[in-house]
Amino acid sequence: MVDGPRGVDVAPIRDEDVQIVGDFLHRHLNSRLSGEQWARSAMPTWRTDAPNHGFLLRHGEDVVGVYLAFYSERVVDGVARKVCNLAAWCVLEEHRAHGVRLARAMLRQKGYDFVDLSPSGNVVELNSRLGFEFLDTSTALVPNVPLPSRRGVRVLTHPTDIEGALSADELAIYRDHRRARAAWHFVVQVGDESCYVVARRDRRKRMPVFATLLHVSDPAVLARAGHAPYRHLLVRHRTLVTLAEHRVAGRPPRISRPQRAPRRRMFRSLHTPATDIDYLYSELTCVPW
């Protein structure tokens, strides 16, 4: 534990702290998730040698601030890179001045690439001062209308069918994420070609009717599938619009329009280019807000 001024201390979030942290986030950040749901979501579904689950602030015995983190090891151009995903950040108003200490504790961890995939408000400015860069999040809004599927196009959703359609690398990703609480999985087949898709539900203006594509293994196959993937997201998940970032999904379908103000996402790395940053192994797959 690191002692701070006025009796406010910074400490790593250990396994035994996760439920307390979940209760704090339920009360002070997002009450749509129960404390137990927050706690379960904070535990990644993939194996990782994580040093902690982020950091917290304590004033005496009370938790007064939390900064969740998700850790992973990714291979980029044949080199293993350690990644820290900065996730939910919440500090009580009366202790807000100490919030930056949580960020500094996170970033003092050596040897990590850092990604922040949902920064908001003043966090964006702070990240910029701390050396983060923006990802290009140009996004198409695709209406999930029930157009008929093209001949030869199938959408696979059963786990056995998904596993049978995936390459070894994609199968490893699927098995790491199949129990992730925010992730939806399906495979689009066009003839004898397959595309593995990971998506999640998102909110815009408090409306939970949006799907976001987090991973698309083959954007060219997705494009050839026409509207079948988006029809699936309407029928199976009752979402009305899909947010398809160009860097994830490639060329948007003909029936779409650009999003005026796409969500900002940021990263900080000395080695990994923006083109190799993705949304797997992160809060986006784990936390179903």
C-alpha positions as CSV (number, residue, x, y, z in Angstrom):
1,M,0.0,0.0,0.0
2,V,1.3,3.5,-0.9
3,D,0.6,6.1,1.8
4,G,-0.7,9.4,0.5
5,P,-1.5,12.8,2.0
6,R,-4.5,13.3,4.3
7,G,-4.8,9.6,5.0
8,V,-5.8,8.6,1.4
9,D,-3.9,5.5,0.3
10,V,-3.4,3.9,-3.1
11,A,-3.4,0.1,-3.2
12,P,-3.6,-2.7,-5.9
13,I,-6.9,-4.4,-6.2
14,R,-6.4,-8.0,-5.2
15,D,-8.8,-11.0,-5.7
16,E,-10.1,-10.5,-2.1
17,D,-11.0,-6.8,-2.9
18,V,-13.0,-7.5,-6.0
19,Q,-16.4,-7.8,-4.3
20,I,-15.9,-4.6,-2.4
21,V,-14.8,-2.9,-5.6
22,G,-17.9,-4.3,-7.3
23,D,-20.2,-2.9,-4.6
24,F,-18.5,0.5,-4.9
25,L,-18.9,0.6,-8.7
26,H,-22.6,-0.4,-8.3
27,R,-23.3,2.4,-5.9
28,H,-21.2,5.2,-7.5
29,L,-20.7,4.4,-11.2
30,N,-23.4,2.2,-12.8
31,S,-26.2,0.8,-10.7
32,R,-27.6,-1.2,-13.7
33,L,-25.0,-3.8,-12.7
34,S,-25.3,-5.2,-9.2
35,G,-22.2,-5.4,-7.0
36,E,-22.0,-9.1,-7.7
37,Q,-22.2,-8.5,-11.5
38,W,-19.5,-5.9,-11.3
39,A,-17.3,-8.3,-9.3
40,R,-17.8,-11.1,-11.8
41,S,-17.1,-8.8,-14.7
42,A,-13.8,-7.7,-13.2
43,M,-12.4,-11.2,-13.4
44,P,-11.2,-11.9,-16.9
45,T,-12.2,-15.2,-18.6
46,W,-8.8,-15.7,-20.1
47,R,-5.7,-16.9,-18.4
48,T,-3.2,-14.2,-17.6
49,D,-0.4,-13.4,-15.3
50,A,-2.0,-10.3,-14.0
51,P,-0.3,-8.3,-11.2
52,N,-3.7,-6.9,-9.9
53,H,-7.1,-5.9,-11.1
54,G,-6.3,-2.3,-11.1
55,F,-5.9,0.1,-8.2
56,L,-8.1,1.6,-5.5
57,L,-8.1,4.5,-3.1
58,R,-8.8,4.0,0.6
59,H,-9.6,6.6,3.2
60,G,-9.3,4.6,6.5
61,E,-11.3,1.5,5.9
62,D,-13.5,3.0,3.2
63,V,-13.0,2.6,-0.6
64,V,-13.3,6.1,-2.1
65,G,-12.0,5.4,-5.6
66,V,-11.4,2.6,-8.1
67,Y,-9.6,2.2,-11.4
68,L,-10.2,-1.3,-12.9
69,A,-7.7,-2.9,-15.2
70,F,-7.7,-6.0,-17.5
71,Y,-4.3,-7.6,-18.4
72,S,-3.4,-9.8,-21.3
73,E,-0.4,-10.9,-23.4
74,R,-0.8,-10.4,-27.1
75,V,1.5,-11.4,-30.0
76,V,2.4,-8.6,-32.4
77,D,4.6,-9.4,-35.4
78,G,5.8,-12.5,-33.6
79,V,6.7,-10.6,-30.4
80,A,4.7,-11.1,-27.1
81,R,3.5,-7.7,-25.7
82,K,2.0,-7.2,-22.3
83,V,-1.2,-5.1,-22.5
84,C,-3.0,-3.2,-19.7
85,N,-6.6,-2.1,-20.5
86,L,-7.6,0.8,-18.3
87,A,-11.2,0.3,-17.6
88,A,-13.8,1.7,-15.2
89,W,-12.6,4.7,-13.2
90,C,-14.6,6.2,-10.4
91,V,-13.6,8.5,-7.5
92,L,-15.9,10.1,-5.0
93,E,-16.2,13.8,-5.4
94,E,-14.6,14.8,-2.1
95,H,-11.5,12.7,-3.0
96,R,-11.4,13.7,-6.7
97,A,-8.1,15.4,-6.3
98,H,-6.5,12.0,-5.6
99,G,-7.9,10.4,-8.7
100,V,-4.8,11.1,-10.8
101,R,-2.8,9.0,-8.3
102,L,-4.7,5.9,-9.5
103,A,-3.7,6.7,-13.1
104,R,0.0,7.2,-12.2
105,A,0.0,4.0,-10.2
106,M,-1.3,2.2,-13.3
107,L,1.2,3.7,-15.7
108,R,4.2,3.2,-13.4
109,Q,3.9,-0.5,-14.2
110,K,6.8,-1.3,-16.5
111,G,6.7,-3.2,-19.7
112,Y,3.0,-2.7,-20.7
113,D,1.2,-1.2,-23.6
114,F,-1.8,0.7,-22.3
115,V,-5.2,1.1,-23.9
116,D,-8.2,3.1,-22.8
117,L,-11.2,2.1,-24.9
118,S,-13.9,4.2,-23.2
119,P,-12.4,7.4,-21.9
120,S,-14.9,10.1,-21.1
121,G,-15.0,13.7,-20.0
122,N,-11.8,15.0,-18.4
123,V,-10.1,11.5,-18.8
124,V,-9.5,12.2,-22.5
125,E,-7.5,15.4,-21.7
126,L,-5.6,13.7,-18.9
127,N,-4.7,10.8,-21.1
128,S,-3.4,13.2,-23.7
129,R,-1.1,14.8,-21.1
130,L,0.1,11.4,-20.1
131,G,1.2,10.5,-23.7
132,F,-1.8,8.6,-25.0
133,E,-2.7,8.8,-28.7
134,F,-6.1,8.5,-30.4
135,L,-7.2,5.5,-32.5
136,D,-9.1,6.2,-35.7
137,T,-12.6,5.3,-34.7
138,S,-14.4,6.4,-37.8
139,T,-17.7,4.5,-37.6
140,A,-20.6,3.5,-39.8
141,L,-24.2,3.3,-38.4
142,V,-25.8,0.3,-39.9
143,P,-29.5,-0.2,-39.5
144,N,-30.3,-3.8,-38.4
145,V,-33.3,-4.3,-40.8
146,P,-34.7,-7.7,-41.6
147,L,-33.6,-7.9,-45.2
148,P,-33.5,-11.4,-46.7
149,S,-30.1,-13.2,-46.6
150,R,-28.1,-13.7,-49.8
151,R,-27.9,-17.2,-51.2
152,G,-25.1,-19.2,-49.7
153,V,-24.8,-17.1,-46.6
154,R,-25.2,-18.6,-43.1
155,V,-24.9,-17.3,-39.6
156,L,-23.6,-19.9,-37.1
157,T,-24.4,-19.4,-33.4
158,H,-24.2,-22.8,-31.7
159,P,-20.8,-23.2,-29.9
160,T,-20.1,-26.5,-31.6
161,D,-20.7,-25.0,-35.0
162,I,-18.6,-21.9,-34.2
163,E,-15.7,-24.0,-33.0
164,G,-15.8,-26.2,-36.1
165,A,-15.6,-23.2,-38.4
166,L,-12.6,-21.4,-36.8
167,S,-8.9,-21.5,-37.5
168,A,-6.6,-22.4,-34.6
169,D,-5.8,-18.8,-33.8
170,E,-9.5,-17.7,-33.9
171,L,-10.5,-20.8,-31.9
172,A,-8.1,-19.7,-29.1
173,I,-9.7,-16.2,-29.1
174,Y,-13.2,-17.8,-29.0
175,R,-12.3,-20.1,-26.1
176,D,-10.8,-17.2,-24.2
177,H,-13.9,-15.1,-24.6
178,R,-16.8,-17.5,-24.8
179,R,-17.7,-16.9,-21.1
180,A,-17.0,-13.1,-21.2
181,R,-20.2,-11.4,-20.0
182,A,-20.5,-8.7,-22.6
183,A,-19.4,-10.6,-25.7
184,W,-21.7,-12.1,-28.4
185,H,-20.2,-14.6,-30.8
186,F,-21.2,-15.8,-34.2
187,V,-19.6,-16.9,-37.5
188,V,-20.7,-15.7,-40.9
189,Q,-20.2,-18.2,-43.7
190,V,-20.2,-17.2,-47.3
191,G,-19.8,-20.3,-49.4
192,D,-16.8,-22.1,-48.0
193,E,-15.3,-18.9,-46.4
194,S,-15.9,-17.9,-42.8
195,C,-15.7,-14.8,-40.7
196,Y,-15.7,-14.8,-36.9
197,V,-17.5,-11.9,-35.3
198,V,-17.5,-10.7,-31.7
199,A,-20.0,-8.0,-30.8
200,R,-21.6,-6.4,-27.7
201,R,-24.5,-4.3,-26.7
202,D,-24.0,-0.5,-26.3
203,R,-26.0,2.4,-25.1
204,R,-26.3,5.8,-26.8
205,K,-28.4,8.5,-25.1
206,R,-29.3,5.8,-22.5
207,M,-30.9,3.6,-25.2
208,P,-29.6,0.0,-25.1
209,V,-30.5,-0.7,-28.7
210,F,-27.0,-0.5,-30.3
211,A,-24.6,-3.3,-31.2
212,T,-20.9,-2.7,-31.5
213,L,-18.6,-4.9,-33.6
214,L,-15.5,-5.6,-31.5
215,H,-13.7,-8.2,-33.7
216,V,-14.1,-9.2,-37.3
217,S,-11.7,-11.9,-38.5
218,D,-12.2,-11.3,-42.2
219,P,-13.8,-8.0,-43.2
220,A,-14.0,-9.0,-46.8
221,V,-16.2,-12.0,-46.0
222,L,-18.3,-9.8,-43.7
223,A,-18.9,-7.4,-46.6
224,R,-19.9,-10.3,-49.0
225,A,-22.4,-11.5,-46.5
226,G,-24.5,-8.5,-47.1
227,H,-27.1,-7.7,-44.4
228,A,-27.2,-11.2,-42.8
229,P,-25.0,-10.3,-39.9
230,Y,-27.0,-7.2,-39.1
231,R,-30.3,-9.1,-39.4
232,H,-28.9,-11.6,-36.9
233,L,-28.1,-8.8,-34.5
234,L,-31.7,-7.5,-34.8
235,V,-33.4,-10.9,-34.4
236,R,-31.1,-12.6,-31.9
237,H,-30.1,-9.6,-29.7
238,R,-32.9,-7.0,-30.4
239,T,-30.5,-4.3,-31.4
240,L,-31.7,-1.7,-34.0
241,V,-28.4,-0.2,-35.1
242,T,-24.8,-1.6,-35.4
243,L,-21.8,0.6,-34.8
244,A,-19.2,-0.7,-37.2
245,E,-15.8,0.9,-36.9
246,H,-13.9,0.9,-40.2
247,R,-10.7,-0.3,-38.5
248,V,-12.6,-3.3,-37.2
249,A,-15.2,-4.1,-39.9
250,G,-13.7,-2.7,-43.0
251,R,-15.8,-1.2,-45.8
252,P,-19.3,-0.4,-44.4
253,P,-22.4,-1.8,-46.1
254,R,-24.3,0.2,-48.7
255,I,-27.1,0.8,-46.3
256,S,-25.3,2.8,-43.7
257,R,-24.2,6.3,-42.8
258,P,-21.2,7.8,-41.0
259,Q,-21.5,8.5,-37.3
260,R,-21.0,12.1,-36.6
261,A,-19.2,11.8,-33.2
262,P,-17.7,8.3,-32.8
263,R,-16.5,7.2,-29.4
264,R,-12.9,8.0,-28.6
265,R,-10.4,5.3,-27.9
266,M,-6.8,5.8,-26.9
267,F,-3.5,4.0,-26.4
268,R,0.0,4.5,-25.3
269,S,2.8,2.3,-26.6
270,L,6.5,2.6,-27.6
271,H,6.3,-0.5,-29.8
272,T,2.8,-1.4,-31.0
273,P,1.3,0.7,-33.9
274,A,-2.3,1.8,-33.8
275,T,-3.1,-0.7,-36.5
276,D,-2.3,-3.6,-34.2
277,I,-4.5,-2.4,-31.3
278,D,-7.8,-4.3,-31.0
279,Y,-10.7,-4.6,-28.6
280,L,-10.3,-8.1,-27.4
281,Y,-9.1,-9.1,-23.9
282,S,-10.6,-5.9,-22.6
283,E,-13.5,-4.4,-20.6
284,L,-15.5,-4.2,-23.8
285,T,-15.8,-8.0,-23.8
286,C,-16.2,-8.3,-20.0
287,V,-18.4,-5.5,-18.7
288,P,-22.0,-5.5,-19.9
289,W,-22.9,-2.0,-19.1
